[in-house]
């Protein structure tokens, strides 16, 4: 199979398979995905400024709903950035969190 596939380019194979009604798509590199015309046309990759990492590209939320639009509201957190908030939501007070920190349970 590899020998036969090596006789044509990917574009040639895709055209031939498509002509025969065979579902197919190219396997793209990361750069190929980011730069693909269909990805750009659909606005699938958004770029934003991360406060620590600088400019970052990432996929937008997959679903688009007119009544409840999805958005990337904040950057990815740093390791442990929201630990205190999460533990407080779980009902732990400041002393309990301090105890976990002193025992290296959380960082």
ZATOR-590501 format. One record per residue: residue number from 1; residue in three letters; chain; x, y, z of N, C-alpha, C, O in turn. Coordinates in steps of 0.02 Angstrom, whole numbers, plus 32768, in hexadecimal, padded with zeros to 4 digits. Each point is the difference from the previous one (the first is absolute). Example, Ala and Ser with C-alpha at 12.3 -4.5 7.8 and 13.67 -1.06 7.14 Angstrom:
residues 2
+-----+-----+-------+------+------+------+------+------+------+------+------+------+------+------+------+
:   n : res : chain :   nX :   nY :   nZ :  caX :  caY :  caZ :   cX :   cY :   cZ :   oX :   oY :   oZ :
+-----+-----+-------+------+------+------+------+------+------+------+------+------+------+------+------+
:   1 : ALA :     A : 8294 : 7EE4 : 8186 : 7FD3 : 803B : 8000 : 802D : 803C : 8000 : 8034 : 7FFF : 8021 :
:   2 : SER :     A : 7FBA : 8036 : 7FBB : 802A : 803B : 8003 : 7FD9 : 8037 : 8025 : 8019 : 8037 : 8008 :
+-----+-----+-------+------+------+------+------+------+------+------+------+------+------+------+------+
This chain:
residues 107
+-----+-----+-------+------+------+------+------+------+------+------+------+------+------+------+------+
:   n : res : chain :   nX :   nY :   nZ :  caX :  caY :  caZ :   cX :   cY :   cZ :   oX :   oY :   oZ :
+-----+-----+-------+------+------+------+------+------+------+------+------+------+------+------+------+
:   1 : UNK :     A : 8029 : 7FC5 : 8000 : 7FD7 : 803B : 8000 : 802B : 803F : 8000 : 7FF3 : 8030 : 7FDB :
:   2 : UNK :     A : 8042 : 7FD0 : 804E : 802D : 803A : 8004 : 8020 : 800E : 7FBC : 8008 : 8039 : 7FEC :
:   3 : UNK :     A : 800B : 7F91 : 7FF1 : 8020 : 8009 : 7FBF : 7FD0 : 8021 : 7FCE : 8013 : 802C : 7FDA :
:   4 : UNK :     A : 7FAF : 7FBE : 8028 : 7FCE : 801C : 7FD2 : 7FF1 : 8049 : 8012 : 7FFD : 802A : 7FD4 :
:   5 : UNK :     A : 7FFB : 7FE4 : 806C : 7FF2 : 8045 : 8015 : 8039 : 802F : 7FEE : 7FF4 : 803B : 7FF3 :
:   6 : UNK :     A : 8049 : 7FAD : 800D : 803A : 8029 : 7FF0 : 8003 : 8014 : 7FB6 : 8029 : 802A : 7FED :
:   7 : UNK :     A : 7FAC : 7FB9 : 7FEA : 8002 : 800E : 7FB8 : 7FDC : 8041 : 7FEE : 8006 : 8017 : 7FC7 :
:   8 : UNK :     A : 7FD5 : 8007 : 8067 : 7FDB : 803E : 7FF2 : 8007 : 802E : 803D : 8013 : 7FEB : 8036 :
:   9 : UNK :     A : 7FDD : 8054 : 7FBE : 8001 : 8030 : 8038 : 7FC0 : 7FF9 : 8029 : 7FD0 : 7FE1 : 7FEB :
:  10 : UNK :     A : 8032 : 803C : 804F : 7FC3 : 8000 : 802B : 7FC6 : 8020 : 7FDC : 7FC8 : 7FE7 : 8002 :
:  11 : UNK :     A : 8045 : 8052 : 7FDD : 7FCA : 8022 : 7FDC : 7FE2 : 7FD4 : 7FC9 : 7FC4 : 8000 : 7FF6 :
:  12 : UNK :     A : 8068 : 7FDC : 7FE7 : 7FE7 : 7FD3 : 7FCB : 7FD4 : 7FC9 : 801D : 7FCB : 7FF0 : 7FE5 :
:  13 : UNK :     A : 804B : 7FF2 : 8053 : 7FD9 : 7FCA : 801F : 7FBE : 801B : 801B : 7FCC : 7FE0 : 7FF9 :
:  14 : UNK :     A : 8035 : 805B : 8026 : 7FC3 : 801D : 801A : 7FCE : 800D : 7FC8 : 7FC5 : 7FF3 : 8008 :
:  15 : UNK :     A : 8053 : 8028 : 7FC0 : 7FD4 : 800E : 7FC7 : 7FE2 : 7FBF : 7FE5 : 7FC4 : 7FFC : 7FF0 :
:  16 : UNK :     A : 8065 : 7FD1 : 800A : 7FE8 : 7FC0 : 7FE5 : 7FCE : 7FDF : 802F : 7FCB : 7FE8 : 7FEA :
:  17 : UNK :     A : 8044 : 8017 : 8056 : 7FD2 : 7FE3 : 8031 : 7FBE : 8027 : 8002 : 7FCA : 7FE3 : 8003 :
:  18 : UNK :     A : 803B : 805F : 7FFB : 7FC4 : 802A : 8000 : 7FD5 : 7FF2 : 7FC3 : 7FC3 : 7FFD : 8005 :
:  19 : UNK :     A : 805D : 7FFC : 7FC1 : 7FDC : 7FF1 : 7FC2 : 7FDA : 7FBE : 8004 : 7FCC : 7FF8 : 7FE0 :
:  20 : UNK :     A : 804D : 7FDA : 8047 : 7FE0 : 7FBF : 8008 : 7FCF : 7FFE : 803A : 7FE2 : 7FCD : 8010 :
:  21 : UNK :     A : 8015 : 806C : 8011 : 7FD1 : 8004 : 8037 : 8019 : 7FE2 : 8041 : 7FD9 : 7FEF : 802D :
:  22 : UNK :     A : 8068 : 800B : 7FD9 : 801E : 7FE4 : 803D : 800D : 8039 : 8031 : 8025 : 802F : 7FF0 :
:  23 : UNK :     A : 7FBE : 7FCF : 804C : 800D : 8034 : 8031 : 804C : 8002 : 8010 : 801E : 7FCD : 800F :
:  24 : UNK :     A : 7FFF : 806E : 7FED : 8048 : 8005 : 800B : 8011 : 8048 : 8014 : 7FDA : 802F : 7FF3 :
:  25 : UNK :     A : 805F : 7FD7 : 802C : 801A : 8042 : 8013 : 804A : 7FF9 : 800C : 8019 : 7FCA : 8011 :
:  26 : UNK :     A : 800B : 806B : 7FE5 : 8049 : 7FFD : 800B : 8010 : 7FFE : 804B : 7FD9 : 8019 : 8029 :
:  27 : UNK :     A : 805F : 7FCA : 7FE7 : 801B : 8004 : 8044 : 8031 : 803A : 7FFF : 8033 : 7FFF : 7FDE :
:  28 : UNK :     A : 7FBD : 8035 : 8049 : 8027 : 803D : 7FFE : 802E : 8007 : 803C : 7FF3 : 7FE6 : 8036 :
:  29 : UNK :     A : 8043 : 803E : 7FBF : 802D : 8012 : 8037 : 7FDD : 8036 : 802A : 7FCC : 801A : 7FEB :
:  30 : UNK :     A : 804F : 7FF6 : 804E : 7FE3 : 8035 : 802A : 7FFD : 8041 : 7FD8 : 7FCC : 8021 : 7FFF :
:  31 : UNK :     A : 806B : 7FF1 : 7FE0 : 8000 : 803D : 7FD8 : 7FCE : 7FFB : 7FC7 : 7FDF : 8031 : 7FF0 :
:  32 : UNK :     A : 801C : 7F94 : 7FF1 : 7FD1 : 7FF6 : 7FCA : 7FB8 : 800B : 8017 : 7FD7 : 801B : 7FDA :
:  33 : UNK :     A : 8019 : 7FD0 : 8063 : 7FBD : 800B : 801B : 7FF4 : 804A : 800B : 7FCD : 801B : 7FEB :
:  34 : UNK :     A : 8062 : 8006 : 8037 : 7FF8 : 8046 : 8010 : 7FFA : 802B : 7FC1 : 7FDA : 8031 : 8000 :
:  35 : UNK :     A : 804A : 7FBD : 7FCC : 8000 : 8028 : 7FC2 : 7FCE : 7FE8 : 7FCC : 7FFC : 801D : 7FCA :
:  36 : UNK :     A : 7FDD : 7FAF : 8045 : 7FD1 : 7FE5 : 7FCF : 7FCA : 8034 : 7FF1 : 7FE5 : 801E : 802E :
:  37 : UNK :     A : 800B : 7FEC : 7F92 : 7FCD : 8032 : 7FEE : 7FBC : 7FF5 : 8021 : 7FDF : 8031 : 8012 :
:  38 : UNK :     A : 800C : 7F91 : 7FF6 : 7FBF : 7FF3 : 801F : 8000 : 8011 : 804A : 7FCF : 801A : 801A :
:  39 : UNK :     A : 8069 : 7FD9 : 8007 : 8007 : 8012 : 8047 : 7FFC : 804C : 8007 : 7FDE : 801A : 802D :
:  40 : UNK :     A : 8044 : 8009 : 7FA7 : 7FFE : 804A : 8002 : 7FBA : 8019 : 7FF0 : 7FE8 : 802E : 8022 :
:  41 : UNK :     A : 7FF7 : 7FB6 : 7FAC : 7FBD : 8017 : 7FEC : 7FCE : 7FF6 : 8038 : 7FD2 : 8029 : 8008 :
:  42 : UNK :     A : 8035 : 7FA3 : 801F : 7FD2 : 7FF2 : 8037 : 8014 : 8021 : 8041 : 7FDD : 7FFB : 8032 :
:  43 : UNK :     A : 805C : 8028 : 7FCE : 8016 : 8022 : 803D : 800D : 7FD0 : 803A : 7FF0 : 800F : 8039 :
:  44 : UNK :     A : 802C : 7FB6 : 7FB7 : 8009 : 7FCC : 8033 : 803B : 800D : 802F : 8001 : 7FE5 : 8037 :
:  45 : UNK :     A : 802E : 8043 : 7FB4 : 803A : 800F : 802A : 7FFD : 804A : 8013 : 7FFA : 802B : 7FD5 :
:  46 : UNK :     A : 800B : 7FE2 : 806B : 8001 : 8045 : 8018 : 8042 : 800E : 8022 : 801F : 7FD4 : 801D :
:  47 : UNK :     A : 7FF6 : 806A : 7FDF : 803F : 8013 : 8021 : 7FF0 : 8034 : 8035 : 7FD8 : 802E : 7FF5 :
:  48 : UNK :     A : 8046 : 7FC9 : 8045 : 7FF5 : 802E : 8037 : 8043 : 8009 : 8024 : 802F : 7FDB : 7FF5 :
:  49 : UNK :     A : 7FD3 : 8056 : 8036 : 803D : 800F : 8025 : 7FFA : 7FE1 : 8046 : 7FD5 : 8013 : 8027 :
:  50 : UNK :     A : 8057 : 7FBD : 7FE8 : 8002 : 7FE2 : 8043 : 802C : 802E : 802B : 8035 : 8015 : 7FEA :
:  51 : UNK :     A : 7FB5 : 7FF9 : 8055 : 8026 : 8030 : 8028 : 8047 : 7FEA : 8011 : 802A : 802B : 800F :
:  52 : UNK :     A : 7FE5 : 7F95 : 7FEE : 8043 : 7FE8 : 8010 : 8024 : 7FE3 : 7FC4 : 803D : 8005 : 7FFA :
:  53 : UNK :     A : 7F9E : 7FDC : 7FD8 : 801F : 7FDD : 7FC8 : 8002 : 8028 : 7FBF : 8021 : 7FEC : 7FD0 :
:  54 : UNK :     A : 7FBD : 804D : 802F : 7FFF : 8028 : 7FC3 : 7FCA : 7FE9 : 7FD0 : 7FCE : 7FE3 : 8015 :
:  55 : UNK :     A : 803A : 802B : 7FAA : 7FCC : 7FED : 7FD0 : 7FF8 : 7FB5 : 7FFB : 8031 : 7FDB : 7FFB :
:  56 : UNK :     A : 7F91 : 800E : 8006 : 7FF1 : 7FB8 : 7FFC : 7FC7 : 7FF5 : 7FCF : 7FCF : 8024 : 8000 :
:  57 : UNK :     A : 803A : 7FA9 : 7FD7 : 7FCA : 7FE9 : 7FD4 : 7FE0 : 7FC3 : 8020 : 8022 : 7FD5 : 801C :
:  58 : UNK :     A : 7F9C : 8029 : 7FDF : 7FDC : 7FC6 : 801A : 7FBE : 7FF8 : 7FDA : 7FE6 : 8030 : 7FE3 :
:  59 : UNK :     A : 7FFE : 7F93 : 801E : 7FC0 : 7FF8 : 7FDF : 7FC9 : 8024 : 8026 : 8000 : 8001 : 803E :
:  60 : UNK :     A : 7FD2 : 801C : 7F9E : 7FC6 : 801F : 8020 : 7FD1 : 7FC9 : 8018 : 8007 : 7FC6 : 7FEA :
:  61 : UNK :     A : 7FCA : 804A : 8042 : 7FCE : 7FCC : 8013 : 7FDF : 7FE4 : 7FC1 : 7FED : 8025 : 7FD3 :
:  62 : UNK :     A : 800B : 7F99 : 802C : 7FE8 : 7FDE : 7FC3 : 7FB8 : 8012 : 7FEF : 7FF0 : 800A : 7FC5 :
:  63 : UNK :     A : 7FE5 : 7FF9 : 806C : 7FB9 : 800D : 7FF2 : 7FF3 : 804B : 7FFF : 801D : 8027 : 8026 :
:  64 : UNK :     A : 7FB7 : 7FED : 7FAD : 7FEB : 8047 : 7FFB : 7FB4 : 8001 : 8006 : 7FDD : 7FE5 : 7FD5 :
:  65 : UNK :     A : 800A : 803C : 805F : 7FB9 : 8005 : 800B : 7FEC : 804A : 8001 : 8022 : 8028 : 8020 :
:  66 : UNK :     A : 7FA8 : 7FEA : 7FBE : 7FEC : 8046 : 7FFD : 7FE7 : 8019 : 8043 : 800B : 803B : 8011 :
:  67 : UNK :     A : 7FD4 : 7F9B : 8016 : 7FE4 : 8016 : 8040 : 8032 : 7FFE : 8039 : 7FFA : 8025 : 8031 :
:  68 : UNK :     A : 8037 : 7FAF : 7FCA : 8032 : 7FFA : 8035 : 8046 : 7FFC : 7FE1 : 801E : 7FCA : 7FFE :
:  69 : UNK :     A : 7FFB : 806E : 7FE9 : 8041 : 7FFE : 7FDE : 8038 : 7FED : 8030 : 8003 : 8016 : 8039 :
:  70 : UNK :     A : 8029 : 7FC0 : 7FAD : 803A : 7FEB : 8027 : 803B : 802E : 7FF1 : 8005 : 801B : 7FC8 :
:  71 : UNK :     A : 8026 : 7FEE : 8069 : 803B : 802B : 7FF5 : 8037 : 7FE8 : 802E : 7FF4 : 7FE1 : 8034 :
:  72 : UNK :     A : 8049 : 8030 : 7FB9 : 8039 : 7FF4 : 802C : 8005 : 803F : 802B : 8013 : 8035 : 7FE8 :
:  73 : UNK :     A : 7FDA : 7FC5 : 8057 : 7FFA : 803A : 802C : 8040 : 8012 : 8024 : 800A : 803A : 8014 :
:  74 : UNK :     A : 8021 : 7F96 : 7FF6 : 803F : 800E : 8022 : 8034 : 7FCD : 7FEB : 7FEF : 7FCB : 7FE5 :
:  75 : UNK :     A : 8050 : 8045 : 8026 : 8035 : 7FD2 : 7FEA : 8004 : 7FC2 : 802C : 7FE4 : 7FFE : 8036 :
:  76 : UNK :     A : 803F : 7FD0 : 7FB1 : 800C : 7FC4 : 8028 : 8025 : 8013 : 8040 : 802D : 802A : 7FFE :
:  77 : UNK :     A : 7FC0 : 7FB9 : 803A : 801F : 8012 : 803F : 8047 : 7FE4 : 8007 : 8011 : 7FCD : 7FE1 :
:  78 : UNK :     A : 8016 : 8053 : 8047 : 8041 : 7FE6 : 8012 : 7FF6 : 7FC7 : 8032 : 7FCB : 7FFB : 801E :
:  79 : UNK :     A : 8067 : 7FDB : 7FEA : 7FFB : 7FC8 : 802F : 7FF1 : 801B : 8046 : 8027 : 8028 : 801B :
:  80 : UNK :     A : 7FA2 : 7FC3 : 8002 : 7FED : 8013 : 8044 : 7FE0 : 8044 : 8006 : 7FF1 : 8017 : 8037 :
:  81 : UNK :     A : 8004 : 800B : 7F91 : 7FE6 : 8045 : 8002 : 7FBD : 8005 : 8024 : 7FF3 : 8032 : 8021 :
:  82 : UNK :     A : 7FE1 : 7F9D : 7FD8 : 7FBD : 8004 : 801D : 7FF6 : 7FCF : 803A : 7FC7 : 7FF3 : 8014 :
:  83 : UNK :     A : 8070 : 7FF4 : 8008 : 7FFA : 7FCE : 8035 : 7FD6 : 8019 : 803A : 7FD3 : 7FDE : 8017 :
:  84 : UNK :     A : 803C : 805E : 8002 : 7FDB : 801A : 8039 : 7FB6 : 8008 : 7FF1 : 7FD6 : 7FF0 : 8029 :
:  85 : UNK :     A : 801A : 8029 : 7F9B : 7FBA : 8009 : 7FED : 7FDC : 7FBD : 7FFD : 7FC7 : 7FFA : 8018 :
:  86 : UNK :     A : 8058 : 7FD4 : 7FCB : 7FE1 : 7FBE : 7FFA : 7FF5 : 7FE1 : 8045 : 7FCA : 7FE6 : 800E :
:  87 : UNK :     A : 8068 : 801E : 801C : 7FFA : 7FE3 : 8043 : 7FCB : 8025 : 8028 : 7FDC : 7FE1 : 8027 :
:  88 : UNK :     A : 801F : 8061 : 7FD1 : 7FCB : 8026 : 8023 : 7FBB : 7FEA : 7FE8 : 7FD2 : 7FFB : 8028 :
:  89 : UNK :     A : 8027 : 7FF9 : 7F96 : 7FC0 : 7FE8 : 7FE6 : 7FEE : 7FBC : 801E : 7FC5 : 7FF0 : 8006 :
:  90 : UNK :     A : 806D : 7FE9 : 800C : 7FF5 : 7FBF : 801E : 7FF2 : 8005 : 804B : 7FF3 : 7FCE : 8021 :
:  91 : UNK :     A : 8010 : 8070 : 7FFA : 7FEE : 800A : 8046 : 803B : 8004 : 802F : 7FF6 : 8003 : 803D :
:  92 : UNK :     A : 8047 : 7FFE : 7FAA : 803A : 8004 : 802C : 800E : 8049 : 8012 : 7FFF : 802B : 7FD4 :
:  93 : UNK :     A : 800E : 7FE2 : 806C : 8011 : 8044 : 8014 : 804B : 800B : 7FFA : 8025 : 7FD2 : 7FEF :
:  94 : UNK :     A : 7FF2 : 806B : 8020 : 8046 : 8012 : 7FF7 : 802E : 7FD4 : 802A : 8037 : 7FEE : 7FEA :
:  95 : UNK :     A : 7FB4 : 7FFF : 8054 : 8029 : 7FD6 : 802B : 8009 : 7FBA : 7FE2 : 8036 : 7FE3 : 8002 :
:  96 : UNK :     A : 7F94 : 8002 : 7FE2 : 8003 : 7FBD : 7FE2 : 802F : 8001 : 7FC3 : 8027 : 7FD2 : 7FF6 :
:  97 : UNK :     A : 7FD4 : 8063 : 7FE2 : 802C : 8006 : 7FC5 : 8048 : 8006 : 8017 : 802D : 7FE1 : 7FE2 :
:  98 : UNK :     A : 7FDF : 8048 : 8052 : 8044 : 8008 : 8019 : 801C : 7FBC : 8018 : 803B : 7FF2 : 7FF6 :
:  99 : UNK :     A : 7F9A : 7FE6 : 802A : 8015 : 7FBD : 8016 : 8013 : 7FD4 : 7FC5 : 8031 : 7FDB : 8004 :
: 100 : UNK :     A : 7FA8 : 8028 : 7FC7 : 8011 : 7FD8 : 7FC4 : 8042 : 8018 : 7FE2 : 8028 : 7FD7 : 7FEA :
: 101 : UNK :     A : 7FE2 : 806A : 8015 : 803F : 801A : 7FE5 : 803C : 7FEB : 802B : 8034 : 7FEE : 7FE6 :
: 102 : UNK :     A : 7FC3 : 8014 : 805C : 8038 : 7FEF : 802C : 8014 : 7FB7 : 7FFA : 8039 : 7FED : 800E :
: 103 : UNK :     A : 7F97 : 7FE9 : 7FDE : 800E : 7FB9 : 7FF6 : 8010 : 7FEF : 7FB7 : 8006 : 7FC6 : 7FEE :
: 104 : UNK :     A : 8002 : 806F : 7FE9 : 800F : 7FF8 : 7FB8 : 7FCB : 7FD7 : 7FDA : 8010 : 7FE0 : 7FCF :
: 105 : UNK :     A : 7FB2 : 8023 : 8049 : 7FCA : 7FDF : 7FDC : 7FEE : 802A : 7FC2 : 7FF2 : 7FE4 : 7FCA :
: 106 : UNK :     A : 800F : 805E : 803E : 7FF6 : 802D : 7FC7 : 803B : 8031 : 7FFF : 8020 : 800C : 8033 :
: 107 : UNK :     A : 7FED : 800F : 7F91 : 8038 : 802D : 7FF8 : 7FEC : 8048 : 8001 : 802A : 802C : 7FFA :
+-----+-----+-------+------+------+------+------+------+------+------+------+------+------+------+------+
